[in-house]
Amino acid sequence: MSSSAQDLTTQFDIGTTFGALFIGVVIAAMFVNSFVVQSKLCISCRPDLFLRNSLFGLSNVQTFIYFQTNKGTGMSLFKLAVIWLWILDALHLALIVHCVYHYLVINYTNVNALMGIVWSFKLQIIVDVFIILTVHLLYCYRIWIMSKGRSRILPIAAGIIIIINSGIAIALIWAIYQCHVFSDLLQVQWAIYMTLATITFADVVVASSLCYLLATSRTGFSSTDSWITKLMAYIINNGCLTSVCSIAVVITCAAMPTNFIFVAIDFLLAKLYVNSFLALMNARYYAQMNADTDSSHLFHSHHGVFRPEIHMSASEDEEL
């Protein structure tokens, strides 16, 4: 190794840079997609399914459950949204895997290459933005549906915030594409902070709006009100989870700007958003599964394959 290459290696620690990226990819691929969804909804009613999902990971299981529980209802906006999010999620995983493979396998002895930003690193940020924007828009649409017959201030306010967030995210993408080496990222920290701050604010607005509309939809029946309370708690938990992840990226970026720990945490953010939405889409199914534990006919096992058989109408699919 040349003396110039040795000088470059002293500028960063492999363990806290590319090692952190590797850990982030592993967690994104194997753990987050199953844990976020199942820990709140499914572990109490299907511990075996929770265990299997912890091993297999990804959002495939949630997508499978959604289409199984909604088969026969025809194509809808939310079915198209689930397909779109699944494609984006798979693409995001492929990009971050390529990013780590590029640095740790193809160029593991090429120190000069380690200093440059590979194309997949930049492209995964675009996919990340598309995922978060899609989820926020879908939540905004749900707020619009729930506010039918009421004031439209909440969905309009949420929509404006999401549009502003999209503009700031575009600025972040432009700034990232002006960077050619990792040291250039120090010059665009303002864009990272602004984007994550507006994303967190949008999470708070969306969660607050959904909880308010749910709270004002109580019927007085104990079973319905209990379900609404559980759903509100779930929405708050998921909003807090994505917000905490965004804040963690900001804190680690500000405290440790010369390593990639903040990037590794950011790898998880898109996965959290995908699964928070998929879990909300499957919430009715899990609630029914919990409430009807005495009705064994709801489930059929054949050769060890889990086959959910709860069918919801298209109108139900568009409601919380």
SEVEX-393098 format. One line per field, with one value per residue: residue in three letters; x, z, y of N, C-alpha, C in turn. Coordinates in steps of 0.02 Angstrom, whole numbers, plus 50000, padded with zeros to 5 digits. Atoms other than C-alpha are relative to their C-alpha. Layout:
! residues N
rest	ala, ... $
npx	X, ... $
npz	Z, ... $
npy	Y, ... $
capx	X, ... $
capz	Z, ... $
capy	Y, ... $
cpx	X, ... $
cpz	Z, ... $
cpy	Y, ... $
This chain:
! residues 320
rest	met, ser, ser, ser, ala, gln, asp, leu, thr, thr, gln, phe, asp, ile, gly, thr, thr, phe, gly, ala, leu, phe, ile, gly, val, val, ile, ala, ala, met, phe, val, asn, ser, phe, val, val, gln, ser, lys, leu, cys, ile, ser, cys, arg, pro, asp, leu, phe, leu, arg, asn, ser, leu, phe, gly, leu, ser, asn, val, gln, thr, phe, ile, tyr, phe, gln, thr, asn, lys, gly, thr, gly, met, ser, leu, phe, lys, leu, ala, val, ile, trp, leu, trp, ile, leu, asp, ala, leu, his, leu, ala, leu, ile, val, his, cys, val, tyr, his, tyr, leu, val, ile, asn, tyr, thr, asn, val, asn, ala, leu, met, gly, ile, val, trp, ser, phe, lys, leu, gln, ile, ile, val, asp, val, phe, ile, ile, leu, thr, val, his, leu, leu, tyr, cys, tyr, arg, ile, trp, ile, met, ser, lys, gly, arg, ser, arg, ile, leu, pro, ile, ala, ala, gly, ile, ile, ile, ile, ile, asn, ser, gly, ile, ala, ile, ala, leu, ile, trp, ala, ile, tyr, gln, cys, his, val, phe, ser, asp, leu, leu, gln, val, gln, trp, ala, ile, tyr, met, thr, leu, ala, thr, ile, thr, phe, ala, asp, val, val, val, ala, ser, ser, leu, cys, tyr, leu, leu, ala, thr, ser, arg, thr, gly, phe, ser, ser, thr, asp, ser, trp, ile, thr, lys, leu, met, ala, tyr, ile, ile, asn, asn, gly, cys, leu, thr, ser, val, cys, ser, ile, ala, val, val, ile, thr, cys, ala, ala, met, pro, thr, asn, phe, ile, phe, val, ala, ile, asp, phe, leu, leu, ala, lys, leu, tyr, val, asn, ser, phe, leu, ala, leu, met, asn, ala, arg, tyr, tyr, ala, gln, met, asn, ala, asp, thr, asp, ser, ser, his, leu, phe, his, ser, his, his, gly, val, phe, arg, pro, glu, ile, his, met, ser, ala, ser, glu, asp, glu, glu, leu $
npx	50043, 49959, 50002, 50059, 50058, 49996, 50022, 50073, 50030, 49999, 50051, 50063, 49998, 50041, 50053, 50055, 50025, 50029, 50026, 50066, 50044, 50014, 50047, 50064, 50031, 50021, 50060, 50055, 50022, 50020, 50032, 50047, 50063, 50044, 50008, 50044, 50070, 50026, 49994, 50059, 50064, 50008, 49967, 50047, 50048, 49966, 49929, 49961, 49992, 49951, 49934, 49980, 49986, 49937, 49947, 50001, 49994, 50029, 50072, 50037, 50053, 50056, 50033, 50036, 50058, 50048, 50035, 50041, 50059, 50040, 50011, 50070, 50031, 49983, 49943, 50017, 49944, 49955, 49964, 49947, 49951, 49961, 49954, 49950, 49954, 49959, 49949, 49951, 49964, 49953, 49949, 49957, 49956, 49951, 49952, 49954, 49956, 49949, 49955, 49953, 49961, 49952, 49945, 49969, 49981, 49967, 49945, 49977, 49929, 49992, 50016, 50025, 50070, 50039, 50014, 50051, 50069, 50024, 50065, 50056, 50009, 50041, 50066, 50042, 50030, 50060, 50050, 50019, 50046, 50063, 50035, 50027, 50052, 50058, 50033, 50032, 50058, 50052, 50028, 50039, 50062, 50041, 50027, 50053, 50057, 50028, 50028, 50060, 50055, 49973, 49956, 49945, 49939, 49947, 49967, 49969, 49939, 49953, 49978, 49953, 49937, 49969, 49974, 49940, 49950, 49977, 49954, 49937, 49968, 49970, 49939, 49951, 49976, 49956, 49937, 49962, 49971, 49943, 49944, 49964, 49965, 50038, 49986, 50045, 50063, 49997, 50023, 50073, 50035, 50060, 50055, 50018, 50036, 50065, 50043, 50021, 50042, 50067, 50029, 50023, 50058, 50056, 50022, 50038, 50064, 50041, 50022, 50047, 50063, 50033, 50023, 50056, 50059, 50022, 50027, 50066, 50044, 50023, 50072, 50031, 49998, 49936, 49956, 49977, 49956, 49937, 49961, 49976, 49946, 49941, 49974, 49967, 49935, 49956, 49980, 49952, 49937, 49965, 49977, 49941, 49945, 49969, 49972, 49939, 49948, 49978, 49961, 49937, 49957, 49976, 49953, 49937, 49967, 49971, 49949, 49947, 50007, 49947, 50011, 50062, 50052, 50063, 50024, 50026, 50066, 50044, 50020, 50058, 50057, 50048, 50032, 50048, 50059, 50037, 50034, 50051, 50060, 50025, 50031, 50064, 50046, 50017, 50022, 50067, 49991, 49972, 50050, 50049, 49967, 49995, 50066, 50034, 49953, 50039, 50028, 49943, 50011, 49970, 49933, 49992, 49930, 49992, 49929, 49960, 50007, 50050, 50047, 50052, 50059, 50045, 50011, 50030, 50027, 49959, 50012, 49965, 49929, 49983, 50013, 49960 $
npz	50000, 50007, 49941, 50004, 49979, 49928, 49970, 50003, 49951, 49933, 49996, 49977, 49970, 50039, 49957, 49989, 50064, 50041, 49954, 49980, 50057, 50004, 49947, 50018, 50053, 49970, 49960, 50045, 50039, 49961, 49935, 49990, 50034, 49963, 49929, 49991, 50011, 49961, 49929, 49974, 50020, 50014, 49954, 49950, 50028, 50038, 49983, 50049, 50058, 49981, 50002, 50070, 50033, 49975, 50036, 50072, 50011, 50058, 49996, 50041, 49961, 49991, 50065, 50012, 49956, 50024, 50060, 49980, 49963, 50043, 50066, 50021, 49995, 50058, 49993, 49969, 49991, 49947, 50026, 50042, 49956, 49968, 50052, 50012, 49943, 50000, 50052, 49976, 49944, 50028, 50036, 49950, 49972, 50051, 50008, 49943, 50004, 50051, 49973, 49954, 50039, 50039, 49958, 49959, 50039, 50063, 49990, 49931, 49996, 50038, 49952, 50037, 50016, 49939, 49985, 50046, 49988, 50054, 50027, 49963, 49938, 50016, 50024, 49945, 49966, 50039, 49983, 49931, 50002, 50030, 49951, 49947, 50030, 50015, 49937, 49974, 50041, 49984, 49935, 50012, 50032, 49947, 49961, 50041, 49996, 49932, 49986, 50041, 49961, 49950, 50027, 50041, 49981, 49984, 50059, 50040, 49966, 50008, 50070, 50010, 49967, 50040, 50061, 49979, 49986, 50065, 50029, 49963, 50018, 50067, 49989, 49974, 50056, 50042, 49964, 49997, 50066, 50010, 49962, 50036, 49948, 49938, 49963, 50024, 49962, 49946, 50026, 50013, 49939, 49992, 50037, 49962, 49940, 50018, 50025, 49945, 49955, 50029, 49999, 49931, 49989, 50037, 49961, 49942, 50024, 50024, 49942, 49960, 50037, 49998, 49931, 49986, 50036, 49968, 49934, 50010, 50034, 49951, 50008, 49937, 49991, 49968, 50045, 50051, 49969, 49983, 50062, 50018, 49954, 50020, 50064, 49985, 49970, 50052, 50044, 49962, 49994, 50064, 50014, 49957, 50023, 50058, 49979, 49961, 50048, 50034, 49952, 49989, 50057, 49991, 49943, 50017, 50053, 49970, 49952, 50032, 50073, 50039, 50010, 50037, 49956, 50017, 50062, 49984, 49970, 50054, 50038, 49968, 49999, 50052, 49980, 49948, 50030, 50038, 49957, 49962, 50043, 50012, 49938, 49994, 50047, 49974, 49931, 49992, 50001, 49937, 49947, 50005, 49980, 49927, 49970, 50016, 49987, 49988, 50064, 50035, 50072, 50034, 50024, 50026, 50013, 50047, 50013, 49966, 50032, 49965, 50049, 49970, 50041, 49983, 50060, 49985, 50060, 50025, 49960, 49937, 50014, 50003, 49935, 49945 $
npy	49940, 49940, 49956, 49956, 50039, 50008, 49937, 49996, 50046, 49969, 49948, 50028, 50066, 50046, 50028, 49954, 49975, 50053, 50051, 49978, 50011, 50072, 50017, 49970, 50040, 50064, 49989, 49982, 50058, 50059, 49992, 49946, 50010, 50045, 49981, 49941, 50018, 50054, 49990, 49965, 50027, 50071, 50045, 50024, 50047, 50052, 49998, 50038, 49957, 49949, 50029, 50012, 49936, 49975, 50035, 49987, 49928, 49966, 49984, 50049, 50033, 49953, 49994, 50062, 50001, 49950, 50023, 50057, 49977, 49956, 50031, 50001, 49933, 49960, 49954, 49937, 49955, 50024, 50058, 49973, 49968, 50053, 50026, 49947, 49997, 50062, 49992, 49951, 50030, 50048, 49962, 49968, 50051, 50018, 49945, 49996, 50059, 49985, 49949, 50032, 50048, 49961, 49977, 50051, 50059, 49982, 49952, 50004, 49981, 49938, 49947, 49941, 50013, 49996, 49930, 49974, 50019, 50042, 49979, 50032, 49962, 49941, 50021, 50025, 49942, 49984, 50051, 49985, 49943, 50023, 50042, 49958, 49958, 50042, 50016, 49939, 49985, 50049, 49981, 49939, 50021, 50030, 49944, 49971, 50045, 49998, 49934, 49991, 49972, 49955, 49950, 50027, 49964, 50047, 50028, 49947, 49980, 50055, 49999, 49944, 50018, 50052, 49967, 49964, 50051, 50026, 49951, 50003, 50064, 49991, 49962, 50047, 50042, 49959, 49989, 50063, 50014, 49956, 50029, 50053, 50038, 49998, 49938, 49948, 50003, 49952, 49936, 50001, 50022, 49959, 50032, 50060, 49978, 49972, 50054, 50043, 49961, 49995, 50068, 50011, 49957, 50030, 50058, 49976, 49974, 50055, 50040, 49961, 49994, 50065, 50013, 49955, 50023, 50062, 49984, 49969, 50049, 50049, 50014, 50016, 50072, 50016, 50037, 49954, 49950, 50034, 50007, 49934, 49984, 50040, 49974, 49936, 50015, 50027, 49945, 49960, 50038, 50001, 49932, 49988, 50042, 49969, 49935, 50013, 50020, 49940, 49960, 50035, 49984, 49931, 49997, 50034, 49961, 49941, 50019, 50040, 49988, 50031, 50071, 50015, 50028, 49967, 50030, 50066, 49991, 49976, 50059, 50032, 49955, 50019, 50062, 49985, 49968, 50050, 50046, 49966, 49997, 50068, 50024, 49966, 50032, 50066, 49993, 50029, 50072, 50022, 49989, 50054, 50062, 49998, 50002, 50063, 50055, 50060, 50023, 50031, 50006, 49943, 50018, 50067, 50016, 50056, 50010, 49949, 49935, 49958, 49976, 49959, 50001, 49946, 49959, 49935, 49968, 49945, 49940, 50009, 49993, 49930, 49971, 50022 $
capx	50000, 50068, 50109, 49969, 49844, 49908, 49882, 49702, 49667, 49713, 49574, 49433, 49399, 49336, 49237, 49133, 49113, 49088, 49068, 48921, 48847, 48861, 48771, 48635, 48605, 48597, 48470, 48366, 48360, 48331, 48253, 48163, 48030, 47965, 47993, 47903, 47745, 47732, 47788, 47632, 47499, 47539, 47647, 47500, 47395, 47521, 47690, 47745, 47713, 47812, 47960, 47958, 47948, 48095, 48196, 48139, 48123, 48077, 47902, 47853, 47753, 47651, 47617, 47565, 47447, 47369, 47329, 47267, 47148, 47086, 47076, 46917, 46889, 46960, 47101, 47097, 47206, 47276, 47318, 47414, 47499, 47552, 47626, 47715, 47788, 47844, 47936, 48018, 48064, 48145, 48235, 48299, 48367, 48452, 48534, 48603, 48667, 48754, 48826, 48904, 48959, 49045, 49149, 49181, 49201, 49243, 49354, 49408, 49592, 49561, 49571, 49543, 49379, 49323, 49330, 49210, 49020, 48951, 48796, 48688, 48717, 48643, 48501, 48445, 48414, 48292, 48203, 48202, 48117, 47988, 47945, 47922, 47824, 47710, 47673, 47638, 47521, 47428, 47408, 47348, 47220, 47159, 47141, 47039, 46926, 46903, 46863, 46717, 46572, 46687, 46808, 46941, 47070, 47169, 47195, 47232, 47360, 47440, 47446, 47531, 47662, 47695, 47715, 47840, 47930, 47940, 48020, 48152, 48185, 48214, 48341, 48426, 48435, 48509, 48638, 48686, 48713, 48835, 48943, 49076, 49173, 49109, 49196, 49079, 48933, 48994, 48945, 48764, 48722, 48597, 48493, 48499, 48443, 48302, 48236, 48233, 48159, 48014, 47988, 47976, 47856, 47748, 47745, 47683, 47548, 47488, 47484, 47398, 47267, 47228, 47215, 47102, 46985, 46980, 46950, 46802, 46732, 46693, 46523, 46494, 46503, 46640, 46707, 46717, 46792, 46920, 46973, 46987, 47095, 47211, 47224, 47266, 47403, 47471, 47473, 47563, 47691, 47730, 47738, 47859, 47963, 47991, 48018, 48146, 48238, 48243, 48303, 48435, 48501, 48513, 48599, 48727, 48760, 48791, 48893, 48991, 48994, 49154, 49083, 48934, 48833, 48700, 48691, 48668, 48521, 48450, 48450, 48319, 48206, 48126, 48093, 48005, 47891, 47845, 47801, 47708, 47590, 47577, 47539, 47402, 47327, 47329, 47270, 47089, 47145, 47251, 47111, 46988, 47114, 47136, 46950, 46902, 47032, 46892, 46840, 46965, 46884, 46968, 47134, 47178, 47350, 47399, 47574, 47635, 47577, 47485, 47326, 47227, 47047, 46974, 46897, 46856, 46752, 46826, 46741, 46816, 46986, 46977, 46933, 47034 $
capz	50000, 49952, 50080, 50014, 50038, 50214, 50250, 50192, 50307, 50457, 50415, 50459, 50561, 50459, 50607, 50635, 50450, 50334, 50481, 50538, 50363, 50363, 50530, 50469, 50314, 50416, 50537, 50397, 50304, 50447, 50598, 50585, 50459, 50571, 50745, 50722, 50657, 50760, 50930, 50948, 50858, 50833, 50973, 51091, 50969, 50863, 50952, 50823, 50681, 50775, 50789, 50606, 50551, 50663, 50565, 50389, 50403, 50263, 50232, 50126, 50268, 50300, 50114, 50102, 50251, 50180, 50012, 50094, 50206, 50063, 49920, 49821, 49851, 49685, 49653, 49759, 49794, 49951, 49863, 49732, 49872, 49959, 49796, 49766, 49942, 49929, 49767, 49842, 49999, 49898, 49788, 49941, 50015, 49851, 49841, 50018, 49995, 49834, 49925, 50062, 49937, 49832, 49979, 50078, 49939, 49771, 49838, 50006, 49965, 49862, 49990, 49860, 49809, 49990, 49996, 49849, 49855, 49751, 49642, 49744, 49902, 49818, 49735, 49897, 49968, 49826, 49861, 50046, 50008, 49896, 50032, 50167, 50050, 49995, 50175, 50228, 50081, 50120, 50301, 50241, 50131, 50282, 50379, 50234, 50237, 50426, 50423, 50304, 50366, 50478, 50457, 50323, 50416, 50478, 50310, 50223, 50355, 50347, 50157, 50160, 50283, 50174, 50019, 50112, 50171, 49991, 49934, 50071, 50028, 49845, 49907, 50005, 49851, 49749, 49884, 49899, 49711, 49722, 49838, 49764, 49919, 50094, 50165, 50057, 50164, 50301, 50188, 50167, 50348, 50346, 50216, 50319, 50477, 50390, 50302, 50458, 50562, 50441, 50429, 50619, 50622, 50489, 50594, 50744, 50643, 50560, 50723, 50816, 50680, 50672, 50862, 50872, 50739, 50823, 50994, 50927, 50844, 51005, 51000, 51184, 51155, 51262, 51128, 50995, 51113, 51173, 50994, 50960, 51115, 51062, 50887, 50955, 51063, 50915, 50805, 50941, 50965, 50780, 50761, 50908, 50835, 50667, 50751, 50873, 50727, 50635, 50791, 50818, 50643, 50680, 50848, 50782, 50629, 50737, 50868, 50752, 50578, 50528, 50541, 50461, 50614, 50566, 50392, 50464, 50569, 50417, 50326, 50451, 50432, 50267, 50336, 50487, 50379, 50263, 50406, 50506, 50358, 50320, 50503, 50504, 50349, 50438, 50606, 50579, 50541, 50698, 50804, 50738, 50766, 50946, 50977, 50901, 50979, 51023, 50841, 50770, 50599, 50562, 50533, 50432, 50432, 50289, 50278, 50399, 50288, 50377, 50283, 50353, 50295, 50353, 50210, 50217, 50096, 49989, 50095, 50254, 50171, 50160, 50342, 50502 $
capy	50000, 50171, 50305, 50416, 50275, 50247, 50432, 50417, 50270, 50375, 50498, 50380, 50225, 50078, 50011, 50167, 50207, 50060, 49941, 50046, 50040, 49851, 49836, 49954, 49848, 49687, 49759, 49835, 49670, 49548, 49630, 49795, 49743, 49605, 49678, 49844, 49763, 49607, 49670, 49780, 49679, 49498, 49431, 49417, 49316, 49221, 49200, 49071, 49194, 49327, 49209, 49161, 49343, 49387, 49260, 49301, 49489, 49608, 49673, 49522, 49442, 49599, 49619, 49437, 49452, 49610, 49532, 49371, 49466, 49575, 49451, 49457, 49643, 49699, 49821, 49978, 50129, 50050, 49888, 49985, 50083, 49922, 49855, 50021, 50025, 49843, 49882, 50036, 49940, 49800, 49928, 50021, 49861, 49816, 49988, 49988, 49810, 49864, 50015, 49909, 49775, 49909, 49970, 49812, 49684, 49762, 49901, 49834, 49867, 50024, 50164, 50300, 50218, 50214, 50404, 50426, 50416, 50273, 50300, 50179, 50282, 50436, 50341, 50258, 50432, 50466, 50301, 50345, 50510, 50426, 50300, 50432, 50546, 50404, 50352, 50530, 50557, 50397, 50449, 50619, 50533, 50433, 50595, 50664, 50511, 50518, 50704, 50677, 50781, 50882, 51025, 50995, 51099, 50949, 50861, 51026, 51075, 50902, 50913, 51083, 51020, 50867, 50977, 51087, 50932, 50870, 51033, 51023, 50840, 50889, 51017, 50878, 50767, 50908, 50943, 50759, 50746, 50891, 50787, 50674, 50619, 50585, 50738, 50843, 50785, 50901, 51046, 50989, 50950, 51094, 51001, 50841, 50932, 51026, 50871, 50764, 50904, 50929, 50740, 50731, 50877, 50794, 50635, 50733, 50821, 50661, 50561, 50702, 50724, 50538, 50525, 50678, 50612, 50442, 50517, 50616, 50459, 50366, 50283, 50245, 50058, 49982, 49864, 49999, 50127, 50000, 49966, 50152, 50175, 50034, 50105, 50278, 50204, 50110, 50265, 50364, 50225, 50215, 50404, 50411, 50269, 50353, 50522, 50450, 50370, 50537, 50628, 50494, 50527, 50714, 50687, 50562, 50669, 50822, 50729, 50614, 50693, 50603, 50427, 50340, 50292, 50420, 50344, 50170, 50232, 50320, 50152, 50095, 50246, 50193, 50019, 50091, 50198, 50054, 49940, 50070, 50090, 49904, 49867, 49999, 49918, 49750, 49820, 49769, 49592, 49578, 49653, 49525, 49387, 49442, 49460, 49292, 49179, 49057, 49041, 48919, 48922, 49089, 49002, 48849, 48770, 48656, 48584, 48718, 48863, 49004, 49047, 49195, 49195, 49358, 49454, 49638, 49736, 49872, 50005, 49932, 49935, 50123, 50151, 50143 $
cpx	50044, 49994, 49940, 49937, 50000, 49979, 49924, 49967, 49999, 49946, 49933, 50010, 49952, 49941, 49940, 49974, 49966, 49976, 49930, 49949, 49980, 49949, 49931, 49964, 49974, 49936, 49940, 49973, 49968, 49954, 49944, 49932, 49953, 49986, 49949, 49927, 49976, 50003, 49938, 49935, 49994, 50029, 49952, 49953, 50032, 50075, 50042, 50011, 50051, 50071, 50024, 50017, 50065, 50058, 50001, 50006, 49964, 49925, 49958, 49942, 49940, 49962, 49958, 49936, 49947, 49961, 49958, 49936, 49955, 49990, 49926, 49966, 50016, 50058, 49975, 50063, 50050, 50037, 50057, 50055, 50044, 50050, 50056, 50050, 50043, 50056, 50054, 50042, 50053, 50057, 50048, 50049, 50055, 50054, 50049, 50045, 50055, 50051, 50053, 50045, 50055, 50061, 50037, 50023, 50040, 50061, 50029, 50074, 50013, 49978, 49972, 49927, 49956, 49983, 49944, 49930, 49974, 49929, 49941, 49987, 49956, 49929, 49956, 49969, 49937, 49944, 49974, 49949, 49933, 49959, 49966, 49944, 49937, 49961, 49964, 49938, 49942, 49967, 49956, 49933, 49953, 49970, 49943, 49936, 49965, 49967, 49939, 49942, 50023, 50042, 50058, 50066, 50058, 50032, 50034, 50066, 50053, 50027, 50050, 50068, 50038, 50030, 50064, 50057, 50029, 50049, 50068, 50038, 50032, 50065, 50055, 50029, 50048, 50067, 50042, 50033, 50055, 50062, 50032, 50042, 49963, 50014, 49956, 49934, 49998, 49973, 49925, 49962, 49936, 49940, 49977, 49958, 49930, 49952, 49974, 49955, 49929, 49965, 49972, 49938, 49938, 49974, 49956, 49931, 49953, 49973, 49949, 49932, 49961, 49971, 49941, 49936, 49973, 49967, 49930, 49952, 49975, 49924, 49964, 49995, 50070, 50048, 50029, 50049, 50067, 50044, 50029, 50059, 50064, 50030, 50035, 50068, 50049, 50026, 50052, 50068, 50039, 50025, 50062, 50060, 50036, 50032, 50065, 50056, 50027, 50043, 50067, 50049, 50030, 50052, 50067, 50037, 50035, 50058, 50059, 49996, 50053, 49993, 49931, 49946, 49932, 49971, 49970, 49930, 49950, 49978, 49937, 49937, 49947, 49963, 49946, 49936, 49958, 49959, 49948, 49935, 49970, 49965, 49932, 49949, 49977, 49971, 49932, 50004, 50026, 49950, 49948, 50030, 50007, 49932, 49966, 50046, 49963, 49971, 50057, 49991, 50030, 50067, 49999, 50074, 50003, 50072, 50042, 49996, 49944, 49954, 49945, 49940, 49949, 49994, 49966, 49976, 50044, 49989, 50036, 50074, 50022, 49987, 50052, 49961 $
cpz	50000, 50062, 49998, 50021, 50075, 50035, 50000, 50052, 50070, 50009, 50024, 50028, 49963, 50042, 50008, 49935, 49961, 50043, 50023, 49944, 49995, 50052, 49984, 49947, 50029, 50040, 49956, 49964, 50043, 50058, 50001, 49970, 50039, 50070, 50009, 49995, 50052, 50075, 50030, 49987, 50003, 50053, 50052, 49973, 49959, 50015, 49949, 49937, 50013, 49993, 49928, 49965, 50023, 49963, 49926, 49984, 49938, 50010, 49960, 50039, 50008, 49935, 49985, 50041, 49975, 49940, 50015, 50034, 49958, 49930, 49984, 50003, 49940, 50013, 50028, 50005, 50050, 49978, 49954, 50042, 50034, 49951, 49988, 50057, 50004, 49949, 50023, 50057, 49975, 49963, 50049, 50031, 49951, 49993, 50059, 50004, 49948, 50026, 50045, 49962, 49960, 50042, 50034, 49962, 49938, 50011, 50070, 50008, 49964, 50044, 49965, 49983, 50062, 50017, 49957, 50018, 49939, 49980, 50040, 50066, 49988, 49980, 50056, 50039, 49963, 50016, 50071, 50002, 49971, 50049, 50052, 49973, 49986, 50064, 50029, 49960, 50013, 50068, 49992, 49968, 50051, 50043, 49962, 50003, 50068, 50016, 49957, 50043, 50055, 49965, 49963, 50018, 50011, 49938, 49957, 50031, 49993, 49929, 49986, 50030, 49959, 49936, 50016, 50013, 49935, 49968, 50034, 49983, 49931, 50006, 50028, 49945, 49955, 50034, 50002, 49933, 49981, 50036, 49961, 50047, 50066, 50041, 49978, 50038, 50058, 49978, 49990, 50062, 50012, 49966, 50037, 50061, 49983, 49977, 50057, 50050, 49973, 49997, 50069, 50015, 49965, 50037, 50058, 49978, 49978, 50059, 50042, 49966, 50002, 50070, 50018, 49966, 50029, 50067, 49995, 49964, 50048, 49997, 50067, 50014, 50023, 49952, 49947, 50029, 50021, 49940, 49979, 50044, 49982, 49936, 50009, 50031, 49950, 49954, 50034, 50004, 49935, 49980, 50041, 49974, 49940, 50018, 50038, 49953, 49963, 50045, 50013, 49943, 50008, 50055, 49981, 49945, 50029, 50047, 49969, 49924, 49958, 49994, 49968, 50044, 49984, 49935, 50012, 50031, 49947, 49955, 50027, 49993, 49949, 50019, 50053, 49971, 49961, 50046, 50045, 49960, 49989, 50063, 50011, 49952, 50025, 50071, 50012, 50004, 50067, 50057, 49999, 50024, 50075, 50032, 49991, 50011, 50012, 49936, 49958, 49926, 49962, 49970, 49976, 49986, 49956, 49981, 50028, 49970, 50035, 49948, 50034, 49954, 50023, 49939, 50019, 49935, 49980, 50041, 50067, 49991, 50001, 50066, 50050, 50038 $
cpy	50062, 50043, 50046, 49963, 49990, 50064, 50006, 49956, 50029, 50052, 49974, 49930, 49955, 49974, 50045, 50031, 49944, 49941, 50018, 49991, 49927, 49979, 50027, 49959, 49934, 50008, 50017, 49939, 49946, 50013, 50050, 49985, 49956, 50026, 50055, 49980, 49951, 50013, 50032, 49961, 49925, 49954, 49971, 49947, 49945, 50003, 49963, 50041, 50055, 49973, 49989, 50065, 50030, 49969, 50021, 50074, 50023, 50013, 49952, 49969, 50046, 50009, 49939, 49998, 50050, 49975, 49937, 50021, 50045, 49971, 49998, 50067, 50043, 50047, 50067, 50043, 49973, 49937, 50022, 50032, 49948, 49971, 50050, 50004, 49937, 50005, 50048, 49971, 49951, 50036, 50034, 49951, 49981, 50054, 50004, 49939, 50011, 50050, 49968, 49951, 50036, 50018, 49943, 49938, 50021, 50043, 49997, 50017, 50066, 50059, 50061, 49992, 50007, 50072, 50028, 49974, 49961, 50020, 49972, 50036, 50060, 49979, 49975, 50057, 50021, 49951, 50011, 50056, 49979, 49959, 50043, 50044, 49960, 49984, 50061, 50018, 49952, 50014, 50062, 49983, 49968, 50055, 50033, 49958, 50006, 50067, 50015, 50023, 50046, 50053, 49968, 50033, 49952, 49969, 50052, 50021, 49946, 49998, 50055, 49983, 49947, 50029, 50038, 49951, 49972, 50049, 49999, 49936, 50004, 50040, 49955, 49956, 50038, 50010, 49937, 49986, 50049, 49974, 49943, 49956, 50010, 50063, 50057, 50001, 50050, 50068, 50002, 49976, 50040, 49968, 49937, 50018, 50025, 49945, 49957, 50036, 50006, 49932, 49986, 50041, 49972, 49939, 50021, 50024, 49944, 49958, 50037, 50006, 49935, 49986, 50045, 49976, 49935, 50014, 50030, 49954, 49946, 49993, 49989, 49926, 49981, 49965, 50045, 50051, 49969, 49991, 50067, 50021, 49963, 50027, 50067, 49988, 49974, 50055, 50044, 49964, 50001, 50069, 50017, 49961, 50031, 50067, 49991, 49980, 50061, 50044, 49968, 50013, 50070, 50003, 49968, 50037, 50062, 49982, 49963, 50007, 49965, 49924, 49990, 49969, 50031, 49973, 49931, 50004, 50022, 49942, 49969, 50041, 49980, 49937, 50012, 50030, 49949, 49956, 50033, 50005, 49931, 49973, 50034, 49970, 49933, 50003, 49969, 49924, 49974, 50010, 49945, 49934, 49996, 49990, 49933, 49941, 49934, 49970, 49971, 49997, 50059, 49983, 49927, 49990, 49938, 49995, 50056, 50069, 50038, 50031, 50041, 50003, 50052, 50045, 50065, 50030, 50058, 50063, 49996, 50013, 50073, 50037, 49976, 49947 $
